[in-house]
């Protein structure tokens, strides 16, 4: 695992109420230093435009740090409706100083259980996300919130066998064409207590099929608690298991908002 860059580009904070009170920017930086993370991104949710001002203190706290870790100011996007877009634009990116965006689908968008439709909607949105010019990373493909399934009385999505290999192949092809990274998400997919060991094995097989098409990958803990930052090690391990070279691990193309004093911690993202 020595060749896998120690990145974590999916971390939440307390600032928008998504993560708990332990997730303050200085504490995140300290914990990541202990874990050996060399470059990280703060990526709180932007699901509506009225939440934009809440992101400003995040950037301010990043810029107040004294650290050698390369720290970036990012944002996580979600589709506003099943056929809608993201609450994001080039103007918003420039005005608020976001350095990158990760995004994707976060629910089923169905009221009646139909496993094929659930998978088809996910796949369609994965491809749409890859084709969004302002989105750099597709987050946690085929992650589902168990609360949604339980609340609707649906069988839990506990097997990747419902996802055709052709979907994985197409996703890898489109990601390569567009230069979009596919996220290896530690908390949502690899260390999610709602998923069995069998599911995780099947999920890694899915990622392997995506990788076979030449796609690049992003690494993210998706931590909402300071103790969960260590989950990033699972993403590093899977990246190594997939045999990914450092050149296929995504990172933002710009210089970090803060840190990165040690040479080589940032550079160009995977190009299409």
Number of C-alpha atoms within 10 A of each C-alpha: 14 8 12 20 21 21 28 29 30 29 26 29 25 17 18 17 14 14 19 16 13 14 23 19 23 15 12 21 23 13 15 22 15 9 15 13 21 21 25 28 25 25 25 28 21 22 16 14 11 9 12 16 10 13 22 14 12 20 20 13 13 22 16 11 16 11 16 17 24 23 28 28 26 26 25 24 26 22 20 13 10 13 8 9 14 21 17 20 11 10 9 13 16 10 9 14 15 20 18 23 25 27 26 23 27 18 18 21 14 12 8 12 14 11 15 11 14 19 19 16 17 23 20 13 20 24 21 15 27 26 17 16 12 18 22 26 29 28 29 24 23 21 17 20 15 15 10 13 16 11 8 13 11 15 11 15 20 15 15 19 12 12 19 12 15 11 19 20 21 16 24 26 19 21 29 22 15 18 23 31 28 29 26 27 29 28 22 22 24 25 19 14 10 14 17 14 12 11 18 18 14 16 20 19 16 21 23 20 21 26 25 14 17 17 27 27 27 28 31 28 29 27 25 22 19 20 12 15 25 18 20 28 21 19 26 25 15 21 27 17 12 15 15 20 13 14 14 20 22 27 28 21 13 13 16 23 19 20 20 20 12 11 8 9 21 21 14 12 20 22 13 12
